Structures are given as C-alpha cells and as structure tokens.
Amino acid sequence: MERTPTPQDEAAFARWLNETEPPRIAEFLNRCTPEERLSAFCSMPKEKIDAVMALLEPVNQGDLLMALEPETRRTLFEEMEPDDRARLLTCLTQAEANQLLDLLSKRERGLTESLLAYAPCTAGRIMTPEFVHLGPEMSVLEALDAIRTGNESAETVYLMPVTDEEMRLLGTVDLAAIVLAPGDWKIAHLMSSDVPAVAASDDQEKVARLMKTADLMVVPVVEEENRLVGLITFDDAMEVLEEEETEDFARAGGAEPLDRPYLSVPIPRLVLSRIVWLSVLAVAATLTVNVLNAFEETLDNVVSLTLFIPLLIGIGGNTGAQSATTIVRALAVEDVRPGDALRVASRETGTGLLMGALIAVVAFGVVALSMDQDIALIVAATLVAICTLAALVGSLMPIAAHSFSIDPAVVSAPFVTVIVDASGLLVYFTIAQAVLGI
C-alpha cells in the first residue's frame, strides 16, 4: 500500500492532497490531531474542500469549523446539507451551535432549526427537508422541468414523492420511470402508492433497519394527516446503523461510547468512558467474595475445591456472555422481541444444558485421572448446572432490560458475568456439600 506523506513533509503532502480522492483524504484527516487536520485542510485544493468536509466525522467537522477564519467557516457551513448541519450541531456546546447558526442565511437557518426541533435519535432529526415533490396530474415533461429546477438543492432525485396540494403523501415515483415514459403521460400513471413511509417521531434505528431490510434507497417522512416533511436517504440510514452498533459494542464491553474517532479522544475522556461501569462492576463483584466467605469452612475441609474455581467461573461467564451477546443482537435486528421471552428461555436452557453436558463428560475424565472421583463428579455436575444457568440468565437479562426501555447492551456481558460468577460458586459449593456430606 502506498505510504501517506506526513503533514510535516509539506511538498509531498501537498502533492498527495492534490492527487488523492476525497474519501481517502477524509479517512486520513479523521485520524489526525486537530492541529494537523487544520493545516492539511488549509493546504487542500479548493475543489475538494466541500466533498472532504462532508465526509469528516461530525465532531471533527465541528473542531475544524471553529478553528477556521469566520468567512471560510460561514461558507463551508452554508454549503452543508441541513441534516448534516443538525448532526454536527448536536456534537457542539450550545454557545458554539448558536455561533454557527448565526452565520447561516435565513433560509438555511430555518431548514436546520426545523430539524433540530425534532427529538434526538428520531427520523425527523436525520431527514433531509430539501426534496423534489411532484403532483399526480403533472405530465412527464412538467415533471422533468420540476426535477431540473429543484435538483440543485435536493439531496436526491432518484425516487421522488408524489403529493397533493396540501403536501399529503400519495406515493412515490422513480426517476427512471419518468425518463423512459412518453412526455404526455401523467405522474399518477407512473407512481407507486405502496409507500413504506415513516413518522417523524419514529426511532432512527428502527427506520434505518427498515431501509436495510426492505432495500430502500429513500423513505418518506410524514407528520399528522400523512403530510410529507422530508426524506431519509440510504447513506444517512447506514450512518445511523454504524453509530448504534458502535454504541452497542461499547456498552457490551462495560464502557460508554466515545462519540468520536478513537485517536481524537484524550486519555481523560477514555478513562471517564470506562471507569464508571468498571466501578459498578467492581462493587457488584463483591457478591463473589461474599459467596467465598460464606463457604470458607467447606474450602478449609476440601482445599482441592479451590483449584477449579477459575475454570468454573470462566466457563460460566463465557457461556453467559455468549448468550447475552446473541440475544442483544437479535433484539437489535428484531429477530427477537420481549414477547418471545419464554421461547428464548427454553432454547437457551436447552443449549446451555447440552453444552454443559458435553464439557462435563470431558472434565470428569480429566479430573478423575488425578483426583478423587467425588471431586470429578462435583466439577462435572457444576459444569452442567452453571452452563445451563448462565445461558438462561444471559438470554433473559437483555430481554428484561429491553422491556423496561433500557439499552440491552448495558446489561449484557459484564453484568451477566458478575451474576453468573456469584451464582455459579453458590451452585458449586452446594453440590460439593451434598456429594461430600460436609
């Protein structure tokens, strides 16, 4: 792979900026420090500036805009799409957001503020309010004129909504269908009335998953009385899915999402994103200590039981984490819903039981070669019980969290591991007392 010159090598870096496509430049700038990003941006060919700016992460767009000269800042911010502006402003302080909004023309500010009026993480916040809409009685020639007129400001014209005079959504029509139809045909003859429109208040992740599942390039956004207010395009939907999956991955690991590229996050911010959940989990882990303390006498009588504690809690924690991760993902893509809790519990219980039995057979043989068969029996029985318990707990905790409108990823792997560790040890020592008669 060709090596990217450093900003310090000014001549080579300027040549690289001139010859490289905007997506690759944006990828590089997202990894730079704010100072390097500003220097590179100021050295960039003018014809690439708008394209690169549109491809930067919102937080990096904000840092860059606030560092530029006021006139350059105004021009770049004015050229951005309204939905991109709204996403950017969400990443800034209120004072910075107001400062940028004051730079906009009256029309562009109105479009941007109309999106900011919708709640975060809703379809209304990510839609584009600029679009070409056609009337059912328009001829193909009239429609083509309307498309040519509105194409400059519209984000997409590949699929256009058809509305009545009061902006009520009637259907959609493909650009290809218009181009190929005779000039005197009416749009009503070409449009499809089977429109999978979404409400402006709908959750953005659900809308994005609908578009991905149904393979939709554009979806109309409506308000009361089916009045059209905007369109959501496929690229915006994919950005939402990436953000949501990044958030889920972070929380599944017991951390808060960074909301910005990793290399641009200062170390104190990294610590803050992790320390809260780590502290909560540390407190929760005292359950394991309390269990060990409660069975201290059992451990004193049969010291060899301590040898298998890491094995048992490791297998139990991993089994629970596997189950939790699987169900969190299934909930995210709506393969599973809260009403499926009993079916999920049944399947995961059976899965855990079978996995535990298979591991137990192997473990019994290995332990029995070097220790008393009673110890081997205790370990084998505990493995069956702990795998079954872990799979059940790991599957039901995310579903319970989802039912209470809590992000399932928050209560997935780390919390499941802590609970399974404590309950697994309780099962282990209970079985040991029963088998050994302590």
BARO-440132 format. One record per residue (C-alpha): chain; x, y, z negated; residue number from 0. Coordinates in nm, 3 decimals. Layout:
   mol         x         y         z   seq
     A         X         Y         Z   NUM
...
***
This chain:
   mol         x         y         z   seq
     A     0.000     0.000     0.000     0
     A     0.124     0.349     0.085     1
     A     0.253     0.535    -0.219     2
     A     0.070     0.857    -0.310     3
     A     0.314     1.150    -0.348     4
     A     0.311     1.330    -0.682     5
     A     0.191     1.694    -0.703     6
     A     0.546     1.786    -0.805     7
     A     0.669     1.691    -0.457     8
     A     0.490     1.987    -0.301     9
     A     0.576     1.935     0.066    10
     A     0.496     1.563     0.072    11
     A     0.184     1.612    -0.139    12
     A     0.052     1.889     0.089    13
     A     0.106     1.664     0.390    14
     A    -0.076     1.378     0.211    15
     A    -0.372     1.606     0.130    16
     A    -0.393     1.713     0.494    17
     A    -0.384     1.357     0.633    18
     A    -0.593     1.169     0.374    19
     A    -0.971     1.119     0.378    20
     A    -1.184     1.292     0.108    21
     A    -1.290     0.971    -0.076    22
     A    -0.929     0.873    -0.140    23
     A    -0.835     1.228    -0.242    24
     A    -1.126     1.237    -0.487    25
     A    -1.025     0.899    -0.631    26
     A    -0.674     1.033    -0.689    27
     A    -0.793     1.363    -0.841    28
     A    -1.023     1.181    -1.083    29
     A    -0.712     1.018    -1.231    30
     A    -0.511     1.342    -1.259    31
     A    -0.469     1.570    -1.556    32
     A    -0.676     1.894    -1.538    33
     A    -0.363     2.092    -1.451    34
     A    -0.262     1.855    -1.169    35
     A    -0.620     1.848    -1.038    36
     A    -0.637     2.228    -1.022    37
     A    -0.301     2.253    -0.848    38
     A    -0.394     1.987    -0.594    39
     A    -0.734     2.143    -0.529    40
     A    -0.581     2.481    -0.457    41
     A    -0.345     2.318    -0.205    42
     A    -0.619     2.129    -0.025    43
     A    -0.726     2.214     0.333    44
     A    -1.042     2.427     0.323    45
     A    -1.239     2.193     0.546    46
     A    -1.208     1.914     0.288    47
     A    -1.288     2.109    -0.028    48
     A    -1.668     2.067    -0.030    49
     A    -1.651     1.695     0.051    50
     A    -1.392     1.625    -0.219    51
     A    -1.580     1.831    -0.478    52
     A    -1.897     1.631    -0.413    53
     A    -1.711     1.304    -0.476    54
     A    -1.547     1.401    -0.806    55
     A    -1.683     1.280    -1.138    56
     A    -1.926     1.540    -1.286    57
     A    -1.702     1.610    -1.587    58
     A    -1.407     1.670    -1.357    59
     A    -1.619     1.893    -1.135    60
     A    -1.703     2.100    -1.441    61
     A    -1.344     2.126    -1.562    62
     A    -1.230     2.227    -1.216    63
     A    -1.502     2.485    -1.156    64
     A    -1.442     2.654    -1.491    65
     A    -1.069     2.682    -1.409    66
     A    -1.115     2.837    -1.062    67
     A    -1.145     3.203    -0.970    68
     A    -1.505     3.338    -1.013    69
     A    -1.567     3.388    -0.641    70
     A    -1.439     3.041    -0.549    71
     A    -1.639     2.895    -0.834    72
     A    -1.957     3.065    -0.712    73
     A    -1.910     2.948    -0.353    74
     A    -1.843     2.587    -0.447    75
     A    -2.128     2.569    -0.697    76
     A    -2.372     2.724    -0.448    77
     A    -2.277     2.464    -0.185    78
     A    -2.351     2.166    -0.411    79
     A    -2.677     1.971    -0.386    80
     A    -2.933     2.063    -0.656    81
     A    -2.932     1.713    -0.808    82
     A    -2.551     1.713    -0.819    83
     A    -2.562     2.051    -0.994    84
     A    -2.810     1.922    -1.251    85
     A    -2.588     1.619    -1.322    86
     A    -2.285     1.845    -1.359    87
     A    -2.456     2.095    -1.591    88
     A    -2.559     1.812    -1.825    89
     A    -2.187     1.750    -1.893    90
     A    -2.115     2.111    -1.993    91
     A    -2.183     2.319    -2.300    92
     A    -2.490     2.542    -2.290    93
     A    -2.272     2.852    -2.255    94
     A    -2.079     2.706    -1.960    95
     A    -2.401     2.586    -1.795    96
     A    -2.558     2.932    -1.824    97
     A    -2.243     3.090    -1.683    98
     A    -2.260     2.869    -1.375    99
     A    -2.635     2.915    -1.328   100
     A    -2.588     3.292    -1.327   101
     A    -2.365     3.255    -1.020   102
     A    -2.639     3.100    -0.805   103
     A    -2.871     3.268    -0.562   104
     A    -3.234     3.297    -0.672   105
     A    -3.346     3.005    -0.452   106
     A    -3.068     2.765    -0.555   107
     A    -3.105     2.851    -0.922   108
     A    -3.478     2.784    -0.903   109
     A    -3.419     2.442    -0.743   110
     A    -3.160     2.350    -1.004   111
     A    -3.368     2.464    -1.301   112
     A    -3.668     2.271    -1.167   113
     A    -3.464     1.951    -1.204   114
     A    -3.327     2.046    -1.546   115
     A    -3.687     2.087    -1.665   116
     A    -3.729     1.709    -1.646   117
     A    -3.612     1.493    -1.934   118
     A    -3.263     1.341    -1.904   119
     A    -3.246     0.989    -1.757   120
     A    -3.573     1.030    -1.566   121
     A    -3.642     1.010    -1.194   122
     A    -3.716     1.383    -1.186   123
     A    -3.366     1.468    -1.308   124
     A    -3.186     1.279    -1.028   125
     A    -3.417     1.351    -0.731   126
     A    -3.345     1.599    -0.455   127
     A    -3.610     1.873    -0.427   128
     A    -3.497     1.960    -0.074   129
     A    -3.653     1.742     0.193   130
     A    -3.836     1.749     0.525   131
     A    -4.202     1.655     0.495   132
     A    -4.437     1.602     0.788   133
     A    -4.812     1.629     0.836   134
     A    -5.019     1.336     0.968   135
     A    -5.161     1.544     1.255   136
     A    -4.821     1.659     1.378   137
     A    -4.717     1.535     1.720   138
     A    -4.380     1.369     1.763   139
     A    -4.247     1.681     1.937   140
     A    -4.364     1.903     1.650   141
     A    -4.210     1.665     1.400   142
     A    -3.875     1.673     1.581   143
     A    -3.881     2.054     1.568   144
     A    -3.955     2.042     1.195   145
     A    -3.669     1.798     1.142   146
     A    -3.425     2.018     1.332   147
     A    -3.534     2.320     1.130   148
     A    -3.514     2.152     0.790   149
     A    -3.219     1.922     0.849   150
     A    -2.959     2.173     0.727   151
     A    -3.095     2.192     0.372   152
     A    -3.245     1.842     0.341   153
     A    -3.026     1.571     0.185   154
     A    -3.169     1.301     0.412   155
     A    -3.396     1.275     0.717   156
     A    -3.370     0.901     0.781   157
     A    -3.701     0.844     0.601   158
     A    -3.944     1.131     0.561   159
     A    -4.258     1.166     0.351   160
     A    -4.591     1.244     0.512   161
     A    -4.817     1.472     0.306   162
     A    -5.144     1.660     0.332   163
     A    -5.167     2.038     0.297   164
     A    -5.162     2.014    -0.085   165
     A    -4.843     1.802    -0.084   166
     A    -5.025     1.481    -0.177   167
     A    -4.820     1.185    -0.055   168
     A    -4.986     0.990     0.226   169
     A    -4.700     0.772     0.348   170
     A    -4.353     0.773     0.498   171
     A    -4.211     0.758     0.850   172
     A    -3.871     0.650     0.985   173
     A    -3.666     0.890     1.192   174
     A    -3.603     0.608     1.439   175
     A    -3.976     0.557     1.490   176
     A    -4.021     0.928     1.569   177
     A    -3.727     0.943     1.809   178
     A    -3.846     0.638     2.004   179
     A    -4.217     0.734     2.020   180
     A    -4.384     0.930     2.305   181
     A    -4.388     1.305     2.243   182
     A    -4.768     1.336     2.217   183
     A    -4.816     1.063     1.955   184
     A    -4.937     1.167     1.612   185
     A    -4.730     1.104     1.297   186
     A    -5.036     0.934     1.147   187
     A    -4.992     0.654     1.405   188
     A    -4.628     0.600     1.306   189
     A    -4.633     0.634     0.929   190
     A    -4.649     0.355     0.675   191
     A    -4.898     0.407     0.393   192
     A    -4.747     0.128     0.182   193
     A    -4.524     0.365    -0.015   194
     A    -4.342     0.249    -0.332   195
     A    -4.346     0.595    -0.489   196
     A    -4.230     0.656    -0.848   197
     A    -4.339     0.908    -1.109   198
     A    -4.105     1.192    -1.203   199
     A    -4.116     1.073    -1.566   200
     A    -4.010     0.716    -1.483   201
     A    -3.683     0.589    -1.630   202
     A    -3.399     0.643    -1.382   203
     A    -3.253     0.295    -1.435   204
     A    -3.585     0.127    -1.350   205
     A    -3.614     0.337    -1.036   206
     A    -3.257     0.255    -0.933   207
     A    -3.315    -0.118    -0.984   208
     A    -3.638    -0.095    -0.781   209
     A    -3.447     0.061    -0.493   210
     A    -3.175    -0.203    -0.510   211
     A    -3.420    -0.494    -0.538   212
     A    -3.651    -0.370    -0.261   213
     A    -3.359    -0.249    -0.045   214
     A    -3.497     0.106    -0.025   215
     A    -3.281     0.387     0.111   216
     A    -3.521     0.656    -0.012   217
     A    -3.807     0.658    -0.261   218
     A    -4.056     0.948    -0.303   219
     A    -4.110     1.104    -0.646   220
     A    -4.459     1.224    -0.736   221
     A    -4.635     1.403    -1.021   222
     A    -5.004     1.432    -1.109   223
     A    -5.256     1.364    -0.831   224
     A    -4.981     1.195    -0.629   225
     A    -4.822     1.530    -0.538   226
     A    -4.476     1.494    -0.388   227
     A    -4.195     1.679    -0.573   228
     A    -3.879     1.513    -0.444   229
     A    -3.689     1.215    -0.307   230
     A    -3.433     0.984    -0.464   231
     A    -3.165     0.860    -0.227   232
     A    -2.979     0.530    -0.244   233
     A    -2.642     0.685    -0.332   234
     A    -2.791     0.856    -0.637   235
     A    -2.956     0.530    -0.742   236
     A    -2.623     0.345    -0.722   237
     A    -2.457     0.612    -0.937   238
     A    -2.725     0.559    -1.199   239
     A    -2.668     0.183    -1.200   240
     A    -2.294     0.233    -1.236   241
     A    -2.347     0.470    -1.531   242
     A    -2.592     0.235    -1.702   243
     A    -2.370    -0.070    -1.656   244
     A    -2.068     0.121    -1.785   245
     A    -2.270     0.219    -2.091   246
     A    -2.383    -0.139    -2.148   247
     A    -2.029    -0.274    -2.117   248
     A    -1.901    -0.021    -2.372   249
     A    -2.173    -0.090    -2.626   250
     A    -2.147    -0.465    -2.578   251
     A    -1.788    -0.428    -2.695   252
     A    -1.883    -0.224    -3.001   253
     A    -1.794     0.122    -2.862   254
     A    -1.970     0.431    -2.733   255
     A    -1.949     0.514    -2.359   256
     A    -1.678     0.767    -2.273   257
     A    -1.890     0.954    -2.012   258
     A    -1.575     1.045    -1.820   259
     A    -1.284     0.867    -1.646   260
     A    -1.059     0.686    -1.893   261
     A    -0.736     0.870    -1.806   262
     A    -0.902     1.209    -1.862   263
     A    -1.016     1.120    -2.216   264
     A    -0.793     1.250    -2.501   265
     A    -0.685     0.997    -2.765   266
     A    -0.900     1.153    -3.044   267
     A    -1.207     1.104    -2.819   268
     A    -1.110     0.739    -2.763   269
     A    -1.081     0.690    -3.139   270
     A    -1.418     0.856    -3.201   271
     A    -1.588     0.636    -2.942   272
     A    -1.473     0.321    -3.121   273
     A    -1.431     0.397    -3.490   274
     A    -1.799     0.436    -3.578   275
     A    -1.904     0.090    -3.461   276
     A    -1.580    -0.061    -3.591   277
     A    -1.657     0.079    -3.936   278
     A    -2.014    -0.054    -3.924   279
     A    -1.890    -0.396    -3.821   280
     A    -1.626    -0.393    -4.094   281
     A    -1.892    -0.330    -4.356   282
     A    -2.114    -0.599    -4.204   283
     A    -1.821    -0.843    -4.211   284
     A    -1.824    -0.832    -4.591   285
     A    -2.107    -1.086    -4.558   286
     A    -1.843    -1.341    -4.461   287
     A    -1.631    -1.252    -4.763   288
     A    -1.933    -1.290    -4.992   289
     A    -2.008    -1.636    -4.849   290
     A    -1.648    -1.748    -4.904   291
     A    -1.659    -1.613    -5.256   292
     A    -1.985    -1.797    -5.330   293
     A    -1.830    -2.129    -5.225   294
     A    -1.493    -2.072    -5.388   295
     A    -1.536    -2.378    -5.612   296
     A    -1.608    -2.601    -5.310   297
     A    -1.290    -2.478    -5.140   298
     A    -1.089    -2.544    -5.457   299
     A    -1.211    -2.904    -5.465   300
     A    -1.155    -2.974    -5.093   301
     A    -0.879    -2.742    -4.972   302
     A    -0.873    -2.905    -4.628   303
     A    -1.210    -2.743    -4.550   304
     A    -1.033    -2.408    -4.515   305
     A    -0.835    -2.539    -4.216   306
     A    -1.145    -2.548    -3.996   307
     A    -1.294    -2.209    -4.083   308
     A    -1.121    -2.022    -3.792   309
     A    -1.231    -2.295    -3.549   310
     A    -1.594    -2.290    -3.659   311
     A    -1.644    -1.914    -3.677   312
     A    -1.455    -1.872    -3.347   313
     A    -1.677    -2.119    -3.162   314
     A    -1.991    -1.983    -3.327   315
     A    -1.902    -1.622    -3.247   316
     A    -1.818    -1.700    -2.886   317
     A    -2.137    -1.903    -2.839   318
     A    -2.347    -1.620    -2.978   319
     A    -2.163    -1.361    -2.767   320
     A    -2.220    -1.568    -2.451   321
     A    -2.590    -1.596    -2.522   322
     A    -2.625    -1.227    -2.611   323
     A    -2.438    -1.110    -2.302   324
     A    -2.651    -1.331    -2.077   325
     A    -2.979    -1.203    -2.224   326
     A    -2.870    -0.837    -2.226   327
     A    -2.800    -0.865    -1.855   328
     A    -3.128    -1.048    -1.793   329
     A    -3.317    -0.771    -1.975   330
     A    -3.138    -0.504    -1.773   331
     A    -3.242    -0.655    -1.439   332
     A    -3.586    -0.751    -1.578   333
     A    -3.533    -1.125    -1.532   334
     A    -3.644    -1.147    -1.896   335
     A    -3.899    -0.937    -2.084   336
     A    -3.994    -0.927    -2.455   337
     A    -4.296    -1.147    -2.385   338
     A    -4.057    -1.423    -2.280   339
     A    -3.903    -1.447    -2.628   340
     A    -4.035    -1.795    -2.705   341
     A    -3.926    -1.935    -2.369   342
     A    -3.582    -1.780    -2.409   343
     A    -3.552    -1.912    -2.766   344
     A    -3.645    -2.261    -2.651   345
     A    -3.395    -2.259    -2.364   346
     A    -3.109    -2.117    -2.570   347
     A    -3.176    -2.353    -2.860   348
     A    -3.154    -2.648    -2.623   349
     A    -2.841    -2.505    -2.460   350
     A    -2.672    -2.447    -2.796   351
     A    -2.768    -2.791    -2.922   352
     A    -2.626    -2.966    -2.616   353
     A    -2.305    -2.761    -2.617   354
     A    -2.260    -2.821    -2.989   355
     A    -2.311    -3.197    -2.947   356
     A    -2.055    -3.219    -2.667   357
     A    -1.794    -3.024    -2.865   358
     A    -1.876    -3.218    -3.182   359
     A    -1.804    -3.555    -3.017   360
     A    -1.457    -3.440    -2.919   361
     A    -1.392    -3.269    -3.253   362
     A    -1.498    -3.575    -3.455   363
     A    -1.248    -3.794    -3.272   364
     A    -0.962    -3.546    -3.308   365
     A    -1.022    -3.469    -3.678   366
     A    -1.079    -3.834    -3.771   367
     A    -0.729    -3.922    -3.644   368
     A    -0.559    -3.706    -3.905   369
     A    -0.812    -3.667    -4.187   370
     A    -1.086    -3.843    -4.377   371
     A    -1.392    -3.934    -4.171   372
     A    -1.610    -3.735    -4.412   373
     A    -1.426    -3.419    -4.313   374
     A    -1.463    -3.512    -3.944   375
     A    -1.836    -3.564    -3.997   376
     A    -1.871    -3.228    -4.172   377
     A    -1.691    -3.047    -3.890   378
     A    -1.890    -3.226    -3.618   379
     A    -2.227    -3.165    -3.785   380
     A    -2.140    -2.799    -3.844   381
     A    -2.043    -2.751    -3.480   382
     A    -2.383    -2.881    -3.367   383
     A    -2.564    -2.657    -3.615   384
     A    -2.356    -2.345    -3.560   385
     A    -2.372    -2.361    -3.178   386
     A    -2.749    -2.403    -3.192   387
     A    -2.788    -2.120    -3.443   388
     A    -2.551    -1.888    -3.255   389
     A    -2.726    -1.939    -2.921   390
     A    -3.064    -1.873    -3.081   391
     A    -2.953    -1.560    -3.269   392
     A    -2.760    -1.430    -2.969   393
     A    -3.067    -1.458    -2.747   394
     A    -3.327    -1.314    -2.983   395
     A    -3.137    -1.010    -3.117   396
     A    -3.124    -0.826    -2.780   397
     A    -3.492    -0.904    -2.716   398
     A    -3.586    -0.774    -3.063   399
     A    -3.382    -0.457    -3.004   400
     A    -3.548    -0.403    -2.665   401
     A    -3.892    -0.438    -2.828   402
     A    -3.803    -0.154    -3.068   403
     A    -3.669     0.065    -2.785   404
     A    -3.308     0.015    -2.895   405
     A    -3.043    -0.045    -2.632   406
     A    -2.994    -0.425    -2.641   407
     A    -2.622    -0.385    -2.571   408
     A    -2.581    -0.214    -2.909   409
     A    -2.677    -0.530    -3.100   410
     A    -2.515    -0.781    -2.869   411
     A    -2.176    -0.948    -2.903   412
     A    -2.015    -0.771    -3.204   413
     A    -2.322    -0.781    -3.429   414
     A    -2.411    -1.133    -3.326   415
     A    -2.057    -1.246    -3.407   416
     A    -2.073    -1.098    -3.758   417
     A    -2.410    -1.259    -3.833   418
     A    -2.306    -1.595    -3.691   419
     A    -1.978    -1.589    -3.887   420
     A    -2.157    -1.546    -4.219   421
     A    -2.445    -1.783    -4.148   422
     A    -2.210    -2.039    -3.991   423
     A    -1.995    -2.054    -4.304   424
     A    -2.309    -2.091    -4.513   425
     A    -2.411    -2.391    -4.299   426
     A    -2.056    -2.533    -4.315   427
     A    -2.033    -2.534    -4.691   428
     A    -2.389    -2.653    -4.736   429
     A    -2.317    -2.955    -4.514   430
     A    -1.987    -3.012    -4.696   431
     A    -2.159    -3.018    -5.035   432
     A    -2.422    -3.261    -4.906   433
     A    -2.170    -3.500    -4.747   434
     A    -1.911    -3.490    -5.026   435
     A    -2.162    -3.469    -5.309   436
     A    -1.986    -3.168    -5.466   437
***
